[in-house]
Amino acid sequence: MNRQAAAWSCSFVFGLTMFALMPGSADAQPSKLKLRVADAFPTGHYIAENSIRHFMDQVTRATGGAVEFEYYPAEQLGKAKDLLALTLSGVADIGYVVPSYVSDKMPLSAVAELPGLFPNSCSGAAAYWRLSRDGVLAQKEYAPNGVRVLFSFVLAPYQIATKQKFGSLREVEGLKLRAIGAAQEVTLKKLKIVPVRMPSPEVHESMSRGTIDGAIFPYSSMLSYDLPVKYVTEGENFGTAAGHYLISEARWKTLPASVQKAMQEAGEATIRHGCTAFDKDVQTAMEKLRQKGATIVTLPAEDRRLIAQTLATVANEWAEGVDRRGKPGSETLKAFREALSAP
């Protein structure tokens, strides 16, 4: 082979090699995409296990392993109240955000935390997702904040849990109970209870030190955070908590279309999976609390009627208060109620 032919042959082989390495060629291997996920739940927490863990598994499976996640639980990347800012700044690609922790930026999202609007997690979660995916919350709360909801969750109705003995509503008047946000603060004040707003990871220490007398919490979270509770109501509905796992709109736009599709499908599946688990866990968690020595309190019928009457106006008062801040509170409440009644 002469020198010119040899040079041409080497160039041809080099060209084929480079073509094979180009994205989209038949032999190219898709590059791995690693995403950082941050939340505030302790390792093994039932919400994380039935939400973000399920989501990550679904996405990794759907993309054939092309998407991997680095998961940072237990506030490892930052405090719960800072996770929205950390997600927007890119410290986390996906962050767990409780709207009540950032109520100055997300006041409308507290609509799902109002008392008495729905009986269980799945009914609340389905309605909330309609508003979060492409409804009023997506348009007037998340888009202006530069974020996109990957999936939401709504927990089962909250109960009163204390260290002090009680058997009636009158006996909890004046107690300091942890509340998650504005909606629950209104609820507790109506019942002559003193609300103290704080993130979930701080409740155990605050109860142990006597800073607060108790909390309104779902049964499973009482167990997950190992709260020192002795008396817990059953069958009541003092509101609940809602949360989201978010991604910034800027980060979302960098993802391949196939990954976006996988995440959208995984989000829908995770909402159904999570709410089913949360509803199923109510009785199991209540029994575990009994085994740990907690007394389950059934309030007298007269108290239950009084609670229903007292809390009947909370939703409208909340909406009017948000309206006064220049935000569409009444519009959001109306949309949520319509979503709850939708087939």
NORNORWO-V927618 format. One record per residue. N is the residue number from 1. RES is the residue in three letters. SS is DSSP state (alpha for helix, beta for strand, coil for the rest). PHI is phi in degrees with one decimal (999 if undefined). NEAR is the number of other C-alpha atoms within 12 Angstrom. Layout:
n->{N N}
res->{RES RES}
ss->{SS SS}
phi->{PHI PHI}
near->{NEAR NEAR}
This chain:
n->{1 2 3 4 5 6 7 8 9 10 11 12 13 14 15 16 17 18 19 20 21 22 23 24 25 26 27 28 29 30 31 32 33 34 35 36 37 38 39 40 41 42 43 44 45 46 47 48 49 50 51 52 53 54 55 56 57 58 59 60 61 62 63 64 65 66 67 68 69 70 71 72 73 74 75 76 77 78 79 80 81 82 83 84 85 86 87 88 89 90 91 92 93 94 95 96 97 98 99 100 101 102 103 104 105 106 107 108 109 110 111 112 113 114 115 116 117 118 119 120 121 122 123 124 125 126 127 128 129 130 131 132 133 134 135 136 137 138 139 140 141 142 143 144 145 146 147 148 149 150 151 152 153 154 155 156 157 158 159 160 161 162 163 164 165 166 167 168 169 170 171 172 173 174 175 176 177 178 179 180 181 182 183 184 185 186 187 188 189 190 191 192 193 194 195 196 197 198 199 200 201 202 203 204 205 206 207 208 209 210 211 212 213 214 215 216 217 218 219 220 221 222 223 224 225 226 227 228 229 230 231 232 233 234 235 236 237 238 239 240 241 242 243 244 245 246 247 248 249 250 251 252 253 254 255 256 257 258 259 260 261 262 263 264 265 266 267 268 269 270 271 272 273 274 275 276 277 278 279 280 281 282 283 284 285 286 287 288 289 290 291 292 293 294 295 296 297 298 299 300 301 302 303 304 305 306 307 308 309 310 311 312 313 314 315 316 317 318 319 320 321 322 323 324 325 326 327 328 329 330 331 332 333 334 335 336 337 338 339 340 341 342 343}
res->{MET ASN ARG GLN ALA ALA ALA TRP SER CYS SER PHE VAL PHE GLY LEU THR MET PHE ALA LEU MET PRO GLY SER ALA ASP ALA GLN PRO SER LYS LEU LYS LEU ARG VAL ALA ASP ALA PHE PRO THR GLY HIS TYR ILE ALA GLU ASN SER ILE ARG HIS PHE MET ASP GLN VAL THR ARG ALA THR GLY GLY ALA VAL GLU PHE GLU TYR TYR PRO ALA GLU GLN LEU GLY LYS ALA LYS ASP LEU LEU ALA LEU THR LEU SER GLY VAL ALA ASP ILE GLY TYR VAL VAL PRO SER TYR VAL SER ASP LYS MET PRO LEU SER ALA VAL ALA GLU LEU PRO GLY LEU PHE PRO ASN SER CYS SER GLY ALA ALA ALA TYR TRP ARG LEU SER ARG ASP GLY VAL LEU ALA GLN LYS GLU TYR ALA PRO ASN GLY VAL ARG VAL LEU PHE SER PHE VAL LEU ALA PRO TYR GLN ILE ALA THR LYS GLN LYS PHE GLY SER LEU ARG GLU VAL GLU GLY LEU LYS LEU ARG ALA ILE GLY ALA ALA GLN GLU VAL THR LEU LYS LYS LEU LYS ILE VAL PRO VAL ARG MET PRO SER PRO GLU VAL HIS GLU SER MET SER ARG GLY THR ILE ASP GLY ALA ILE PHE PRO TYR SER SER MET LEU SER TYR ASP LEU PRO VAL LYS TYR VAL THR GLU GLY GLU ASN PHE GLY THR ALA ALA GLY HIS TYR LEU ILE SER GLU ALA ARG TRP LYS THR LEU PRO ALA SER VAL GLN LYS ALA MET GLN GLU ALA GLY GLU ALA THR ILE ARG HIS GLY CYS THR ALA PHE ASP LYS ASP VAL GLN THR ALA MET GLU LYS LEU ARG GLN LYS GLY ALA THR ILE VAL THR LEU PRO ALA GLU ASP ARG ARG LEU ILE ALA GLN THR LEU ALA THR VAL ALA ASN GLU TRP ALA GLU GLY VAL ASP ARG ARG GLY LYS PRO GLY SER GLU THR LEU LYS ALA PHE ARG GLU ALA LEU SER ALA PRO}
ss->{coil coil alpha alpha alpha alpha alpha alpha alpha alpha alpha alpha alpha alpha alpha alpha alpha alpha alpha alpha alpha coil coil coil coil coil coil coil coil coil coil coil beta beta beta beta beta beta coil coil coil coil coil coil coil alpha alpha alpha alpha alpha coil alpha alpha alpha alpha alpha alpha alpha alpha alpha alpha alpha coil coil coil coil beta beta beta beta beta beta coil coil coil coil coil coil coil alpha alpha alpha alpha alpha alpha alpha alpha alpha alpha coil coil coil coil beta beta beta beta coil alpha alpha alpha alpha coil coil coil coil coil alpha alpha alpha alpha alpha alpha coil coil coil coil coil coil coil alpha alpha alpha alpha alpha alpha alpha alpha alpha alpha alpha alpha alpha coil coil alpha alpha alpha alpha alpha alpha alpha coil coil coil coil beta beta beta beta beta beta beta beta coil coil coil coil beta beta beta beta coil coil coil coil coil coil alpha alpha alpha alpha coil coil coil beta beta beta beta coil coil alpha alpha alpha alpha alpha alpha alpha alpha alpha coil coil coil beta beta beta beta coil coil alpha alpha alpha alpha alpha alpha alpha alpha alpha alpha coil coil coil coil beta beta beta beta coil alpha alpha alpha alpha alpha alpha coil coil coil coil coil coil beta beta beta coil coil coil coil coil coil coil coil beta beta beta beta beta beta beta alpha alpha alpha alpha coil coil coil coil alpha alpha alpha alpha alpha alpha alpha alpha alpha alpha alpha alpha alpha alpha alpha alpha alpha alpha alpha alpha alpha alpha alpha alpha alpha alpha alpha alpha alpha alpha alpha alpha alpha alpha alpha coil coil coil beta beta beta coil coil coil alpha alpha alpha alpha alpha alpha alpha alpha alpha alpha alpha coil coil alpha alpha alpha alpha alpha alpha alpha alpha alpha alpha alpha coil coil coil coil alpha alpha alpha alpha alpha alpha alpha alpha alpha alpha alpha alpha alpha coil coil}
phi->{999 -73.8 -62.3 -66.6 -66.1 -63.7 -63.9 -62.7 -62.9 -64.1 -64.7 -66.2 -62.9 -61.6 -63.8 -62.4 -62.5 -66.0 -62.5 -64.3 -89.4 -69.8 -58.0 93.2 -74.3 -61.4 -96.2 -70.8 -96.0 -62.3 -70.5 -74.9 -113.3 -105.2 -121.8 -89.7 -117.7 -128.7 -147.0 -112.9 -78.7 -64.5 -56.0 86.6 -60.1 -64.0 -67.5 -62.2 -62.4 -100.2 -128.8 -67.4 -62.2 -63.6 -60.1 -61.9 -61.5 -64.2 -67.2 -61.0 -66.9 -65.9 -97.3 62.7 85.3 -69.5 -106.7 -122.0 -123.5 -103.9 -102.1 -120.1 -83.2 56.3 61.0 -66.6 -96.8 159.9 -64.0 -54.7 -69.1 -101.4 -69.9 -64.2 -62.2 -69.0 -72.6 -67.1 -81.7 94.0 -61.2 -117.0 -81.2 -130.4 -129.3 -85.7 -127.0 -94.9 -53.7 -67.8 -78.5 -129.2 -64.5 -68.0 -99.9 -134.3 -70.5 -69.4 -67.6 -69.6 -57.0 -77.1 -95.8 -70.9 -75.7 75.9 -82.6 -150.3 -88.3 -154.0 -63.0 -65.3 -67.2 -68.1 -65.7 -63.3 -67.7 -62.7 -65.8 -58.8 -74.8 -81.6 -75.0 -149.0 -98.1 -62.6 -68.8 -61.8 -79.7 -112.4 -126.3 -81.8 -57.1 -62.4 -88.9 76.1 -129.4 -127.0 -82.6 -82.5 -165.2 -118.1 -145.4 -132.3 -84.1 -65.3 -53.0 -80.1 -123.1 -83.0 -132.3 -137.6 -87.1 -83.9 -71.8 -152.9 -138.7 -147.2 -64.7 -59.9 -78.9 -104.9 -62.1 86.6 -71.8 -95.9 -119.3 -65.3 -124.9 -91.2 -174.2 -59.9 -62.0 -73.3 -62.3 -61.2 -58.5 -67.7 -61.7 -60.4 -93.9 63.8 -108.2 -89.6 -81.0 -127.4 -81.7 -162.3 -67.0 -56.3 -61.9 -95.2 -69.2 -56.8 -63.5 -65.9 -69.6 -62.8 -84.5 86.6 -63.7 -126.3 -90.1 172.7 -157.8 -103.1 -151.2 -77.6 -55.3 -64.1 -71.4 -58.6 -75.9 -62.0 -94.2 51.5 -70.9 -81.2 -88.2 -121.1 -135.9 -139.4 -75.3 -131.5 75.1 -97.1 -142.1 -97.2 91.4 -156.4 -128.5 -125.9 -150.5 -138.4 -108.5 -117.7 -131.9 -69.4 -62.3 -63.2 -69.5 -57.7 -68.6 -85.1 -81.6 -59.3 -57.1 -65.2 -72.7 -57.7 -62.6 -61.6 -69.4 -62.8 -67.9 -66.1 -63.0 -60.0 -65.6 -67.8 -60.3 -65.4 -62.9 -65.1 -65.4 -62.1 -66.7 -64.6 -68.4 -65.6 -78.5 -57.8 -67.7 -62.5 -66.9 -62.0 -66.2 -64.3 -63.4 -58.7 -64.1 -84.9 103.2 -78.0 -95.8 -89.0 -103.7 -99.7 -67.7 -57.8 -56.6 -62.8 -64.6 -66.0 -65.7 -64.2 -61.5 -60.7 -66.8 -66.8 -88.7 -61.4 -97.2 -60.7 -60.8 -66.5 -64.9 -60.3 -60.6 -65.0 -65.2 -69.0 -55.7 -64.7 -85.9 84.8 -112.5 -79.8 -65.3 -64.9 -61.9 -67.3 -62.9 -61.6 -64.1 -67.5 -62.1 -66.4 -65.9 -64.4 -90.3 -71.4 -66.9}
near->{9 8 9 10 11 12 13 14 15 15 14 14 14 14 14 16 16 15 16 16 17 16 13 12 14 13 14 14 15 19 17 17 21 21 29 29 38 42 44 37 38 26 22 20 26 31 45 36 24 32 39 46 32 28 38 39 27 31 34 26 20 22 26 19 21 25 29 25 26 24 30 30 31 25 28 24 30 25 29 34 31 27 38 45 30 30 37 27 20 25 25 35 39 44 48 50 47 42 43 36 33 30 25 21 27 35 36 49 50 43 53 59 48 46 41 32 36 33 25 36 40 31 32 45 44 38 40 47 39 32 35 45 30 21 27 31 40 31 23 28 32 34 24 16 27 26 39 40 44 42 44 51 51 47 47 47 41 41 40 51 46 38 30 27 24 28 25 24 30 20 19 33 22 20 32 33 40 41 42 42 39 41 43 45 37 35 41 40 27 28 33 22 30 26 33 31 30 33 31 39 29 31 36 31 21 27 32 19 15 21 22 33 37 44 51 51 43 45 44 34 40 38 31 27 32 25 37 31 40 29 36 40 39 33 27 37 34 47 43 45 45 45 44 46 41 46 42 34 26 20 24 28 16 16 23 19 13 21 30 24 19 29 36 28 24 31 36 30 29 40 43 30 32 37 36 27 30 37 32 22 26 31 20 17 28 33 20 22 32 23 14 19 16 29 26 31 25 21 26 19 15 14 21 23 15 19 30 22 17 24 32 24 21 33 37 26 25 37 33 24 22 28 19 14 17 15 26 27 33 25 25 37 38 25 29 37 27 21 27 27 17 14 8}
